[in-house]
Amino acid sequence: MKIVIDWVRCEGNGACVVAAPELFDIDNEDMLIVLDETPSEDKRAALERAVASCPRRAIVIEG
């Protein structure tokens, strides 16, 4: 699976970081960092929580 971010929608509010800190982080300028763009299947539940928590719906799972 692959994490796709709509960078136009992303506000860097960090909800995804709280939901899946193993996949996302926020840098010093409040910009989202995707730590693993192609996570293994065992991370799917965490990624789905991050997708659901994003208030801007800026995260999509491909595959």
N, CA, C and O atoms as a GROMACS GRO file, in nm:
protein
  252
    1MET      N    1   0.084  -0.118   0.000
    1MET     CA    2   0.000   0.000   0.000
    1MET      C    3   0.088   0.124   0.000
    1MET      O    4   0.205   0.119   0.037
    2LYS      N    5   0.028   0.233  -0.042
    2LYS     CA    6   0.104   0.358  -0.053
    2LYS      C    7   0.023   0.471   0.010
    2LYS      O    8  -0.099   0.478  -0.006
    3ILE      N    9   0.093   0.561   0.080
    3ILE     CA   10   0.031   0.680   0.138
    3ILE      C   11   0.043   0.794   0.038
    3ILE      O   12   0.152   0.825  -0.010
    4VAL      N   13  -0.070   0.856   0.007
    4VAL     CA   14  -0.072   0.970  -0.085
    4VAL      C   15  -0.130   1.089  -0.009
    4VAL      O   16  -0.237   1.080   0.051
    5ILE      N   17  -0.057   1.200  -0.012
    5ILE     CA   18  -0.100   1.321   0.057
    5ILE      C   19  -0.141   1.426  -0.046
    5ILE      O   20  -0.069   1.450  -0.142
    6ASP      N   21  -0.256   1.486  -0.024
    6ASP     CA   22  -0.298   1.601  -0.105
    6ASP      C   23  -0.238   1.723  -0.035
    6ASP      O   24  -0.294   1.774   0.062
    7TRP      N   25  -0.124   1.769  -0.085
    7TRP     CA   26  -0.049   1.875  -0.019
    7TRP      C   27  -0.122   2.009  -0.023
    7TRP      O   28  -0.094   2.097   0.058
    8VAL      N   29  -0.215   2.025  -0.113
    8VAL     CA   30  -0.296   2.148  -0.117
    8VAL      C   31  -0.392   2.151   0.001
    8VAL      O   32  -0.416   2.257   0.060
    9ARG      N   33  -0.446   2.036   0.036
    9ARG     CA   34  -0.542   2.028   0.147
    9ARG      C   35  -0.475   2.021   0.284
    9ARG      O   36  -0.530   2.070   0.382
   10CYS      N   37  -0.358   1.960   0.292
   10CYS     CA   38  -0.292   1.938   0.420
   10CYS      C   39  -0.260   2.069   0.490
   10CYS      O   40  -0.198   2.158   0.431
   11GLU      N   41  -0.302   2.080   0.613
   11GLU     CA   42  -0.275   2.200   0.695
   11GLU      C   43  -0.168   2.175   0.799
   11GLU      O   44  -0.128   2.267   0.870
   12GLY      N   45  -0.120   2.052   0.810
   12GLY     CA   46  -0.018   2.019   0.909
   12GLY      C   47  -0.066   2.031   1.051
   12GLY      O   48   0.011   2.068   1.140
   13ASN      N   49  -0.194   1.999   1.074
   13ASN     CA   50  -0.249   2.013   1.209
   13ASN      C   51  -0.207   1.901   1.303
   13ASN      O   52  -0.221   1.914   1.424
   14GLY      N   53  -0.156   1.791   1.249
   14GLY     CA   54  -0.098   1.686   1.332
   14GLY      C   55  -0.192   1.577   1.380
   14GLY      O   56  -0.149   1.491   1.457
   15ALA      N   57  -0.315   1.577   1.338
   15ALA     CA   58  -0.407   1.471   1.381
   15ALA      C   59  -0.356   1.334   1.337
   15ALA      O   60  -0.370   1.236   1.410
   16CYS      N   61  -0.296   1.328   1.219
   16CYS     CA   62  -0.244   1.200   1.171
   16CYS      C   63  -0.123   1.155   1.253
   16CYS      O   64  -0.100   1.035   1.270
   17VAL      N   65  -0.046   1.249   1.304
   17VAL     CA   66   0.070   1.216   1.387
   17VAL      C   67   0.024   1.151   1.517
   17VAL      O   68   0.085   1.054   1.564
   18VAL      N   69  -0.082   1.203   1.574
   18VAL     CA   70  -0.137   1.145   1.696
   18VAL      C   71  -0.191   1.005   1.669
   18VAL      O   72  -0.172   0.914   1.750
   19ALA      N   73  -0.258   0.988   1.554
   19ALA     CA   74  -0.319   0.859   1.520
   19ALA      C   75  -0.217   0.754   1.479
   19ALA      O   76  -0.235   0.636   1.506
   20ALA      N   77  -0.108   0.798   1.413
   20ALA     CA   78  -0.010   0.703   1.361
   20ALA      C   79   0.131   0.762   1.365
   20ALA      O   80   0.188   0.796   1.261
   21PRO      N   81   0.188   0.776   1.485
   21PRO     CA   82   0.321   0.838   1.497
   21PRO      C   83   0.432   0.759   1.429
   21PRO      O   84   0.540   0.813   1.403
   22GLU      N   85   0.408   0.633   1.401
   22GLU     CA   86   0.507   0.553   1.331
   22GLU      C   87   0.509   0.583   1.181
   22GLU      O   88   0.601   0.541   1.110
   23LEU      N   89   0.408   0.655   1.132
   23LEU     CA   90   0.398   0.685   0.989
   23LEU      C   91   0.413   0.833   0.956
   23LEU      O   92   0.452   0.869   0.845
   24PHE      N   93   0.381   0.921   1.053
   24PHE     CA   94   0.379   1.065   1.027
   24PHE      C   95   0.450   1.143   1.138
   24PHE      O   96   0.458   1.098   1.252
   25ASP      N   97   0.501   1.259   1.101
   25ASP     CA   98   0.559   1.352   1.197
   25ASP      C   99   0.536   1.493   1.144
   25ASP      O  100   0.497   1.511   1.029
   26ILE      N  101   0.561   1.592   1.227
   26ILE     CA  102   0.552   1.733   1.189
   26ILE      C  103   0.688   1.796   1.215
   26ILE      O  104   0.746   1.777   1.322
   27ASP      N  105   0.739   1.871   1.116
   27ASP     CA  106   0.870   1.933   1.134
   27ASP      C  107   0.857   2.066   1.209
   27ASP      O  108   0.748   2.105   1.251
   28ASN      N  109   0.969   2.136   1.227
   28ASN     CA  110   0.971   2.261   1.303
   28ASN      C  111   0.891   2.373   1.239
   28ASN      O  112   0.859   2.472   1.305
   29GLU      N  113   0.859   2.358   1.111
   29GLU     CA  114   0.780   2.459   1.040
   29GLU      C  115   0.635   2.416   1.022
   29GLU      O  116   0.564   2.470   0.937
   30ASP      N  117   0.591   2.319   1.102
   30ASP     CA  118   0.455   2.265   1.098
   30ASP      C  119   0.418   2.203   0.964
   30ASP      O  120   0.303   2.207   0.922
   31MET      N  121   0.517   2.145   0.898
   31MET     CA  122   0.493   2.074   0.773
   31MET      C  123   0.490   1.924   0.802
   31MET      O  124   0.571   1.873   0.880
   32LEU      N  125   0.397   1.855   0.738
   32LEU     CA  126   0.384   1.711   0.755
   32LEU      C  127   0.503   1.639   0.694
   32LEU      O  128   0.551   1.675   0.586
   33ILE      N  129   0.550   1.536   0.763
   33ILE     CA  130   0.654   1.447   0.712
   33ILE      C  131   0.594   1.306   0.711
   33ILE      O  132   0.547   1.258   0.813
   34VAL      N  133   0.598   1.242   0.596
   34VAL     CA  134   0.556   1.103   0.586
   34VAL      C  135   0.680   1.019   0.610
   34VAL      O  136   0.775   1.023   0.532
   35LEU      N  137   0.681   0.944   0.718
   35LEU     CA  138   0.799   0.867   0.757
   35LEU      C  139   0.817   0.740   0.675
   35LEU      O  140   0.930   0.693   0.657
   36ASP      N  141   0.707   0.686   0.624
   36ASP     CA  142   0.713   0.564   0.545
   36ASP      C  143   0.602   0.570   0.441
   36ASP      O  144   0.486   0.545   0.473
   37GLU      N  145   0.636   0.604   0.317
   37GLU     CA  146   0.535   0.620   0.212
   37GLU      C  147   0.474   0.488   0.166
   37GLU      O  148   0.364   0.487   0.111
   38THR      N  149   0.544   0.379   0.189
   38THR     CA  150   0.493   0.247   0.149
   38THR      C  151   0.500   0.151   0.269
   38THR      O  152   0.582   0.059   0.270
   39PRO      N  153   0.416   0.173   0.368
   39PRO     CA  154   0.421   0.088   0.488
   39PRO      C  155   0.374  -0.054   0.461
   39PRO      O  156   0.300  -0.080   0.366
   40SER      N  157   0.418  -0.143   0.546
   40SER     CA  158   0.375  -0.282   0.534
   40SER      C  159   0.230  -0.295   0.580
   40SER      O  160   0.175  -0.206   0.645
   41GLU      N  161   0.171  -0.406   0.544
   41GLU     CA  162   0.029  -0.429   0.571
   41GLU      C  163  -0.004  -0.425   0.721
   41GLU      O  164  -0.116  -0.393   0.758
   42ASP      N  165   0.092  -0.457   0.806
   42ASP     CA  166   0.066  -0.456   0.950
   42ASP      C  167   0.044  -0.314   1.004
   42ASP      O  168   0.004  -0.297   1.119
   43LYS      N  169   0.071  -0.213   0.923
   43LYS     CA  170   0.048  -0.073   0.962
   43LYS      C  171  -0.086  -0.020   0.911
   43LYS      O  172  -0.119   0.097   0.933
   44ARG      N  173  -0.163  -0.103   0.842
   44ARG     CA  174  -0.288  -0.057   0.781
   44ARG      C  175  -0.385   0.002   0.883
   44ARG      O  176  -0.445   0.106   0.857
   45ALA      N  177  -0.402  -0.061   0.997
   45ALA     CA  178  -0.497  -0.012   1.096
   45ALA      C  179  -0.458   0.128   1.144
   45ALA      O  180  -0.543   0.216   1.158
   46ALA      N  181  -0.330   0.150   1.169
   46ALA     CA  182  -0.283   0.282   1.211
   46ALA      C  183  -0.304   0.383   1.100
   46ALA      O  184  -0.345   0.496   1.127
   47LEU      N  185  -0.276   0.345   0.977
   47LEU     CA  186  -0.296   0.436   0.865
   47LEU      C  187  -0.443   0.470   0.847
   47LEU      O  188  -0.477   0.585   0.819
   48GLU      N  189  -0.529   0.373   0.862
   48GLU     CA  190  -0.673   0.400   0.852
   48GLU      C  191  -0.720   0.495   0.962
   48GLU      O  192  -0.807   0.578   0.938
   49ARG      N  193  -0.663   0.483   1.081
   49ARG     CA  194  -0.696   0.579   1.188
   49ARG      C  195  -0.651   0.720   1.149
   49ARG      O  196  -0.722   0.817   1.173
   50ALA      N  197  -0.532   0.729   1.090
   50ALA     CA  198  -0.481   0.860   1.046
   50ALA      C  199  -0.571   0.920   0.938
   50ALA      O  200  -0.602   1.039   0.943
   51VAL      N  201  -0.611   0.840   0.843
   51VAL     CA  202  -0.700   0.888   0.736
   51VAL      C  203  -0.830   0.940   0.797
   51VAL      O  204  -0.878   1.047   0.762
   52ALA      N  205  -0.887   0.863   0.888
   52ALA     CA  206  -1.013   0.902   0.950
   52ALA      C  207  -1.000   1.027   1.037
   52ALA      O  208  -1.096   1.102   1.053
   53SER      N  209  -0.882   1.049   1.093
   53SER     CA  210  -0.863   1.162   1.184
   53SER      C  211  -0.834   1.293   1.112
   53SER      O  212  -0.843   1.400   1.172
   54CYS      N  213  -0.799   1.286   0.985
   54CYS     CA  214  -0.760   1.407   0.911
   54CYS      C  215  -0.883   1.494   0.882
   54CYS      O  216  -0.972   1.454   0.808
   55PRO      N  217  -0.887   1.614   0.942
   55PRO     CA  218  -1.004   1.700   0.922
   55PRO      C  219  -1.017   1.754   0.780
   55PRO      O  220  -1.125   1.797   0.740
   56ARG      N  221  -0.909   1.754   0.704
   56ARG     CA  222  -0.910   1.806   0.567
   56ARG      C  223  -0.919   1.694   0.463
   56ARG      O  224  -0.922   1.721   0.343
   57ARG      N  225  -0.923   1.568   0.509
   57ARG     CA  226  -0.929   1.453   0.418
   57ARG      C  227  -0.816   1.458   0.316
   57ARG      O  228  -0.837   1.439   0.197
   58ALA      N  229  -0.695   1.485   0.366
   58ALA     CA  230  -0.580   1.503   0.279
   58ALA      C  231  -0.497   1.375   0.262
   58ALA      O  232  -0.399   1.375   0.188
   59ILE      N  233  -0.536   1.266   0.329
   59ILE     CA  234  -0.460   1.141   0.323
   59ILE      C  235  -0.542   1.035   0.252
   59ILE      O  236  -0.660   1.015   0.282
   60VAL      N  237  -0.479   0.968   0.156
   60VAL     CA  238  -0.544   0.861   0.080
   60VAL      C  239  -0.454   0.738   0.084
   60VAL      O  240  -0.331   0.749   0.078
   61ILE      N  241  -0.516   0.622   0.094
   61ILE     CA  242  -0.442   0.495   0.087
   61ILE      C  243  -0.462   0.438  -0.053
   61ILE      O  244  -0.575   0.418  -0.097
   62GLU      N  245  -0.352   0.411  -0.121
   62GLU     CA  246  -0.358   0.342  -0.250
   62GLU      C  247  -0.310   0.199  -0.229
   62GLU      O  248  -0.203   0.175  -0.173
   63GLY      N  249  -0.391   0.106  -0.275
   63GLY     CA  250  -0.353  -0.034  -0.268
   63GLY      C  251  -0.393  -0.104  -0.143
   63GLY      O  252  -0.365  -0.222  -0.126
   0.00000   0.00000   0.00000
